Amino acid sequence: MSAHKKWLPLHPIMAERMIIGYDAKRIVSNGTGLGSYGRTLVADLAERDDLDLHLYAPDDGRIELRNQVPERDNLHYHFAGKHTALGKALWRSHGIVRQLRRDGIQIYHGLSGELPKGISRSGIRSVVTIHDLIFMRHPEYYHKADVAIYTRKFRQALREADRIVAISECTRRDICELGGIDKSRVSVIYQSCAPRFTAEPDTKLLWQVREKYDLPDRYILNVGTIEERKNVLLAVRALHRLPDDVSLVIVGRETDYTASVYEYVIEHRLVNRVMILQGVTDAELPAFYCMADAFVYPSRYEGFGIPVIEAISAGLPVVACKGSCLEEAGGPDSLYVTPDDDEAMAHAVSQVLFGASGRQQRIDRSRQFIRRFSNNDAAEHFAQLYTSLL
C-alpha cells in the first residue's frame, strides 16, 4: 500500500465486527522486541472473524516487516505520511485521535506503552500494553532525558487507559508500585512466541546459515541487544570454565557496551570462541537456535524475556539470571544464577550441554511449561478484553 493512502472505508460486512485500532509504528519499523510483539499479536487476532483490525503508523516503514503479517480482509494499514521526526511524534501523541474517530474505531490499543493525549475524552475506549518499567527501576541504564520522556509517557498512559495490560506478573508489580495504581486495573496477558520458532527445522536452511556465518560446531547462544543491562559479558567470562570446544555465539545489535565485550575477549584470548553477529534476519534466527547446545540469557532485568520462550520453543535448555521476570518466563526446569557469578553460570551451562544427565527431560518439561504462552491463548485473552470494554 502506498504511504500516501491514509484512509480505507469500512466495508459493510465489517459492521458486526469490533473495530480495533493499533499503534503500528513499531510493527512496521522495529525488527525485534516491540515490533515482534505487535506483529505476532495482530497476525493471531486477524484470524478471528469477529475483529476488524486497523494498523496506524506515521509512515510505511519496512516492507519486509509488514510482510511478516499475512494479508487478510479484516486487516488494514493506515499511513499518515509524516516525514519528520517531530511530525511523526506529534501525530502519534495528539493528531491520531481525530483520525481514529473519523474511521469509527471503537477501541484503540497502544502496543508499546503509549496512548495519545485526549483518547479518554474522545469516546474511543483504550488499552495499553506496558512491557517493562526498566527506565524507572534501573534508570542508570538510560540517558536522563530518555528517563524523563519515558516516565511522562507512562504516566499519561495510566491517565488515558481504560485497561492496562502487563506482559508479566513482574511488570504488573512494577506498574502498581511505580505508578501508584490498584492491581485491579492491570491485566496480565503473556507475550506470544512467533510460530517460526516451533516449526520443524529446514535442513537446507540450517546448512545455509551454518556456512554463511561460519558457525562453530558446538556453541551456546545468546540473542538480544548487546547492552550493559543484558550483561552478556557474564556468559563470556563463563567460557573459561567450560570445555574448550564450546563457543559462544551472540546475535544482536551492538551498542557502546560491546566494546567492553570485545576488549575482554581479546585480553583473555577468547577470539576463537566468541562470535558476535549483527544483521541476522528473522528467517535465519530460528536456525541459530536449532543448531545450538543451549541458550544463555544473563540479563539483569527484563519485562518478560521473549528470547527465553523462543529458545525453549526451539528445543533448547536455558540458563538465565535471577532478579526480574526470567524465572516466570523460563519455568522451574530452566536454571538461574545471580548476574555477577560467572562460576555459577559455567556450572549451570555444563549441566545442560549435550550429553549432560537429564538434559532432554529439562527441555520436555520446559516446553510443557511454556504452553501457557501459546499464540491462541494470547489472542483469545485480548479478544475477551476488547469485548468487555464494549
C-alpha positions as CSV (number, residue, x, y, z in Angstrom):
1,M,0.0,0.0,0.0
2,S,1.3,3.5,-0.8
3,A,2.4,5.6,2.1
4,H,0.2,8.4,0.8
5,K,-3.0,6.4,1.1
6,K,-4.2,7.3,4.6
7,W,-7.8,6.1,4.9
8,L,-9.8,3.0,4.0
9,P,-13.6,3.0,4.0
10,L,-15.2,0.4,6.2
11,H,-16.8,-2.4,4.2
12,P,-20.5,-3.1,5.1
13,I,-19.6,-6.7,6.0
14,M,-17.4,-5.3,8.8
15,A,-20.4,-3.9,10.7
16,E,-20.8,-6.9,13.0
17,R,-17.1,-6.9,13.9
18,M,-15.4,-5.0,16.7
19,I,-13.4,-2.2,15.1
20,I,-10.0,-2.1,16.8
21,G,-7.2,0.4,16.0
22,Y,-3.5,-0.2,16.8
23,D,-0.4,1.9,17.2
24,A,1.6,0.2,14.5
25,K,4.7,2.3,14.4
26,R,6.9,-0.5,15.7
27,I,5.1,-3.2,13.7
28,V,6.4,-1.6,10.5
29,S,9.7,-0.3,11.7
30,N,11.2,-2.4,14.5
31,G,12.8,-5.8,13.6
32,T,12.7,-7.3,17.0
33,G,11.3,-6.7,20.5
34,L,8.3,-4.4,20.5
35,G,7.9,-4.9,16.7
36,S,7.8,-8.7,17.0
37,Y,5.3,-8.4,19.8
38,G,2.9,-6.3,17.7
39,R,3.3,-8.4,14.5
40,T,2.7,-11.7,16.3
41,L,-0.3,-10.4,18.2
42,V,-2.1,-8.8,15.2
43,A,-1.4,-11.8,13.0
44,D,-3.1,-14.0,15.5
45,L,-6.0,-11.7,16.1
46,A,-6.6,-11.3,12.4
47,E,-7.5,-15.0,12.2
48,R,-10.7,-14.2,14.1
49,D,-13.8,-13.3,12.2
50,D,-15.2,-11.0,14.9
51,L,-12.5,-8.4,14.7
52,D,-11.7,-5.7,12.1
53,L,-8.1,-4.5,12.7
54,H,-6.7,-1.1,11.6
55,L,-3.0,-0.5,12.0
56,Y,-1.9,3.1,12.2
57,A,1.7,4.2,11.6
58,P,3.3,7.6,10.8
59,D,4.9,6.1,7.6
60,D,5.0,2.8,5.8
61,G,8.2,1.5,7.5
62,R,9.9,-1.6,6.0
63,I,8.1,-3.9,3.6
64,E,9.9,-7.0,4.9
65,L,8.4,-6.3,8.4
66,R,4.9,-5.7,7.1
67,N,5.1,-8.9,5.1
68,Q,5.5,-10.8,8.4
69,V,1.8,-10.1,9.0
70,P,-0.2,-12.2,6.5
71,E,-2.7,-10.2,4.4
72,R,-6.3,-10.7,5.4
73,D,-9.6,-9.0,4.5
74,N,-10.0,-7.7,8.1
75,L,-6.6,-6.2,8.5
76,H,-5.8,-2.7,7.1
77,Y,-2.8,-0.3,7.3
78,H,-3.2,3.4,7.5
79,F,-0.1,5.6,7.0
80,A,-0.1,9.2,7.9
81,G,2.7,10.0,5.5
82,K,4.7,12.0,8.1
83,H,8.4,12.6,7.1
84,T,10.0,14.4,10.0
85,A,10.7,13.0,13.5
86,L,8.7,15.9,15.1
87,G,5.8,15.4,12.7
88,K,5.6,11.6,13.5
89,A,5.8,12.2,17.3
90,L,3.1,14.9,17.3
91,W,0.8,12.7,15.1
92,R,1.1,9.7,17.4
93,S,0.7,11.7,20.6
94,H,-2.1,14.1,19.5
95,G,-3.2,14.1,15.9
96,I,-4.2,10.5,15.5
97,V,-7.3,10.8,17.8
98,R,-9.3,12.8,15.3
99,Q,-8.4,10.3,12.6
100,L,-9.5,7.4,14.8
101,R,-12.9,9.0,15.3
102,R,-13.3,9.6,11.6
103,D,-12.6,5.9,11.0
104,G,-15.2,4.7,13.6
105,I,-12.6,3.0,15.7
106,Q,-14.2,1.6,18.8
107,I,-11.1,0.6,20.8
108,Y,-7.5,1.8,20.3
109,H,-4.6,-0.4,21.6
110,G,-1.3,1.2,22.3
111,L,1.0,-1.8,21.8
112,S,4.2,-0.2,23.2
113,G,3.3,1.6,26.4
114,E,1.9,4.8,24.9
115,L,-1.5,6.3,24.3
116,P,-2.3,9.6,22.6
117,K,-3.4,12.6,24.7
118,G,-7.2,13.0,24.7
119,I,-8.1,9.5,23.8
120,S,-10.1,9.1,27.1
121,R,-12.3,12.1,26.2
122,S,-12.9,11.0,22.6
123,G,-15.5,8.3,23.1
124,I,-13.0,5.7,22.0
125,R,-12.1,3.0,24.5
126,S,-8.4,2.3,25.0
127,V,-6.0,-0.4,26.0
128,V,-2.3,0.0,26.6
129,T,0.3,-2.8,26.8
130,I,3.2,-2.0,29.1
131,H,6.2,-4.2,28.6
132,D,8.6,-3.0,31.3
133,L,9.5,-0.1,33.5
134,I,13.2,-0.7,33.5
135,F,13.8,3.0,32.8
136,M,12.3,3.7,36.3
137,R,13.5,0.6,38.1
138,H,17.1,1.0,36.7
139,P,17.5,4.5,35.3
140,E,21.3,4.1,35.4
141,Y,21.0,2.2,32.0
142,Y,19.4,5.2,30.3
143,H,20.1,8.8,29.5
144,K,18.4,11.2,31.9
145,A,16.4,12.9,29.1
146,D,15.1,9.5,28.0
147,V,14.1,8.6,31.5
148,A,12.1,11.8,31.8
149,I,10.3,11.2,28.4
150,Y,9.5,7.6,29.1
151,T,8.2,8.4,32.5
152,R,6.0,11.1,31.2
153,K,4.5,8.8,28.6
154,F,4.0,6.1,31.2
155,R,2.0,8.4,33.5
156,Q,0.0,9.7,30.6
157,A,-0.9,6.2,29.5
158,L,-2.1,5.4,33.0
159,R,-4.4,8.5,32.9
160,E,-5.8,7.8,29.5
161,A,-6.2,4.0,29.5
162,D,-9.5,2.2,30.2
163,R,-7.5,-1.0,30.6
164,I,-3.8,-1.6,31.3
165,V,-2.1,-4.9,30.2
166,A,1.3,-6.1,31.6
167,I,3.2,-8.8,29.8
168,S,4.3,-10.5,33.1
169,E,3.5,-10.5,36.8
170,C,6.8,-8.8,37.3
171,T,5.8,-5.9,35.1
172,R,2.4,-5.7,36.8
173,R,4.1,-5.4,40.2
174,D,6.3,-2.6,38.8
175,I,3.3,-0.8,37.3
176,C,1.3,-0.8,40.5
177,E,4.3,0.1,42.7
178,L,5.8,2.8,40.5
179,G,2.6,4.1,39.0
180,G,0.7,4.1,42.3
181,I,-2.4,2.3,40.9
182,D,-4.5,-0.6,42.1
183,K,-3.7,-4.1,40.9
184,S,-7.3,-4.5,39.7
185,R,-6.7,-2.0,36.8
186,V,-3.9,-4.2,35.4
187,S,-4.4,-7.5,33.5
188,V,-1.5,-9.9,32.7
189,I,-1.5,-11.3,29.2
190,Y,1.7,-13.1,28.4
191,Q,3.6,-12.3,25.2
192,S,3.3,-14.8,22.4
193,C,6.2,-16.5,20.6
194,A,6.2,-16.4,16.8
195,P,5.3,-19.8,15.4
196,R,8.6,-20.0,13.3
197,F,10.5,-21.0,16.5
198,T,8.3,-24.1,17.0
199,A,8.3,-25.2,13.4
200,E,10.4,-28.2,12.3
201,P,13.8,-27.0,11.1
202,D,14.5,-26.9,7.4
203,T,17.7,-28.9,6.9
204,K,18.7,-26.9,3.8
205,L,18.3,-23.6,5.7
206,L,20.4,-25.0,8.6
207,W,23.3,-25.8,6.3
208,Q,23.0,-22.4,4.5
209,V,23.1,-20.5,7.8
210,R,26.0,-22.5,9.2
211,E,28.0,-21.9,6.0
212,K,27.0,-18.2,5.6
213,Y,28.1,-17.3,9.2
214,D,30.8,-19.9,9.6
215,L,29.3,-21.1,12.8
216,P,31.3,-23.3,15.2
217,D,30.5,-26.9,15.5
218,R,29.4,-26.5,19.1
219,Y,28.1,-23.4,20.7
220,I,25.8,-21.8,23.3
221,L,23.6,-19.0,22.0
222,N,22.6,-15.5,23.3
223,V,20.1,-13.3,21.4
224,G,19.4,-9.7,22.3
225,T,20.8,-6.1,22.1
226,I,24.4,-6.1,23.3
227,E,24.0,-3.6,26.1
228,E,25.1,-3.3,29.7
229,R,21.7,-4.3,31.2
230,K,21.6,-7.6,29.3
231,N,25.0,-8.5,30.8
232,V,26.3,-10.9,28.1
233,L,29.8,-10.4,29.5
234,L,28.9,-12.8,32.2
235,A,28.4,-15.6,29.6
236,V,31.8,-14.6,28.0
237,R,33.6,-14.9,31.4
238,A,32.0,-18.3,32.0
239,L,33.7,-19.8,28.9
240,H,37.0,-20.2,30.8
241,R,35.3,-22.9,32.9
242,L,33.6,-24.7,30.0
243,P,35.1,-27.3,27.6
244,D,37.4,-25.8,25.0
245,D,35.2,-26.9,22.1
246,V,32.3,-24.9,23.3
247,S,31.9,-21.4,21.8
248,L,29.5,-18.5,22.4
249,V,27.5,-17.0,19.6
250,I,26.0,-13.6,20.3
251,V,23.3,-12.4,17.9
252,G,22.1,-8.8,18.4
253,R,22.6,-5.1,17.8
254,E,25.8,-3.6,19.1
255,T,26.0,-0.7,21.5
256,D,28.9,1.1,23.2
257,Y,28.9,-1.8,25.8
258,T,30.0,-4.1,23.0
259,A,33.5,-2.6,23.1
260,S,34.0,-3.9,26.7
261,V,33.0,-7.4,25.4
262,Y,35.5,-7.2,22.6
263,E,38.2,-5.9,25.0
264,Y,37.6,-8.9,27.4
265,V,37.6,-11.4,24.5
266,I,40.9,-10.1,23.1
267,E,42.6,-9.7,26.5
268,H,41.7,-13.3,27.6
269,R,42.4,-14.9,24.2
270,L,38.8,-16.0,23.5
271,V,38.7,-14.6,19.9
272,N,38.3,-18.1,18.5
273,R,35.5,-18.9,21.0
274,V,33.2,-15.8,20.8
275,M,31.3,-14.7,17.7
276,I,29.2,-11.5,17.6
277,L,26.8,-11.2,14.7
278,Q,24.6,-8.3,13.6
279,G,22.1,-8.3,10.7
280,V,20.8,-11.9,11.2
281,T,17.4,-12.0,9.5
282,D,14.1,-13.1,11.1
283,A,14.1,-16.1,8.7
284,E,17.6,-17.1,9.7
285,L,17.2,-16.7,13.5
286,P,15.4,-20.0,14.2
287,A,18.3,-21.9,12.6
288,F,20.7,-20.4,15.2
289,Y,18.5,-21.8,18.0
290,C,18.2,-25.2,16.3
291,M,21.9,-25.7,16.0
292,A,22.9,-24.6,19.5
293,D,23.7,-26.7,22.5
294,A,22.0,-24.3,25.0
295,F,20.7,-20.8,25.4
296,V,22.1,-18.2,27.9
297,Y,20.3,-15.1,28.9
298,P,22.2,-13.3,31.7
299,S,20.1,-10.1,31.7
300,R,20.0,-8.2,35.0
301,Y,16.4,-7.0,34.4
302,E,13.6,-7.7,31.8
303,G,9.9,-7.2,31.4
304,F,9.4,-10.7,30.2
305,G,12.3,-12.1,28.1
306,I,10.8,-13.5,24.9
307,P,14.1,-15.0,23.7
308,V,13.8,-17.4,26.6
309,I,10.5,-18.6,25.2
310,E,11.9,-18.7,21.7
311,A,14.8,-20.9,22.9
312,I,12.6,-23.3,24.7
313,S,10.2,-23.5,21.8
314,A,13.1,-24.4,19.6
315,G,14.1,-27.2,21.9
316,L,16.9,-25.6,23.9
317,P,17.7,-25.8,27.6
318,V,18.0,-22.3,29.2
319,V,20.3,-20.7,31.7
320,A,19.3,-17.2,32.8
321,C,19.7,-14.8,35.7
322,K,17.6,-14.2,38.8
323,G,16.2,-10.9,39.9
324,S,13.4,-10.0,37.4
325,C,10.8,-12.0,35.4
326,L,13.0,-14.6,33.8
327,E,12.0,-17.4,36.2
328,E,8.4,-16.5,35.3
329,A,9.2,-17.0,31.6
330,G,11.5,-20.0,31.7
331,G,9.8,-22.0,34.4
332,P,11.2,-24.3,37.1
333,D,13.3,-26.5,34.8
334,S,15.5,-23.8,33.4
335,L,18.5,-22.8,35.5
336,Y,19.1,-19.4,37.1
337,V,22.2,-17.8,38.6
338,T,23.0,-14.4,40.1
339,P,24.0,-11.8,37.5
340,D,27.7,-11.5,38.6
341,D,28.6,-15.1,39.3
342,D,30.5,-16.4,36.2
343,E,31.4,-19.6,38.1
344,A,27.7,-20.4,38.8
345,M,26.9,-19.6,35.1
346,A,29.5,-22.0,33.9
347,H,28.3,-24.7,36.2
348,A,24.7,-24.3,35.1
349,V,25.7,-24.3,31.5
350,S,27.7,-27.5,32.0
351,Q,24.5,-29.1,33.4
352,V,22.5,-28.6,30.2
353,L,25.1,-29.2,27.4
354,F,24.6,-32.1,25.0
355,G,25.4,-35.3,26.9
356,A,24.5,-33.9,30.4
357,S,22.3,-36.1,32.5
358,G,18.6,-35.1,32.5
359,R,19.1,-32.6,29.6
360,Q,16.2,-33.8,27.5
361,Q,13.9,-34.1,30.5
362,R,14.5,-30.4,31.3
363,I,13.7,-29.5,27.7
364,D,10.5,-31.5,27.7
365,R,9.2,-30.1,31.0
366,S,10.1,-26.6,29.9
367,R,8.2,-27.0,26.7
368,Q,5.2,-28.2,28.7
369,F,5.6,-25.1,30.9
370,I,5.6,-22.6,28.1
371,R,2.3,-23.8,26.6
372,R,0.7,-21.2,28.7
373,F,2.2,-18.6,26.4
374,S,0.8,-20.1,23.2
375,N,-0.4,-17.7,20.5
376,N,-4.0,-18.7,20.5
377,D,-4.3,-18.1,24.3
378,A,-2.9,-14.5,23.9
379,A,-5.3,-13.7,21.0
380,E,-8.2,-15.1,22.9
381,H,-7.4,-13.1,26.1
382,F,-7.2,-9.9,24.1
383,A,-10.4,-10.6,22.2
384,Q,-12.2,-11.1,25.6
385,L,-10.7,-7.9,26.9
386,Y,-11.9,-5.9,23.9
387,T,-15.4,-7.4,24.3
388,S,-15.5,-6.5,28.0
389,L,-14.8,-2.8,27.1
390,L,-17.7,-2.7,24.7
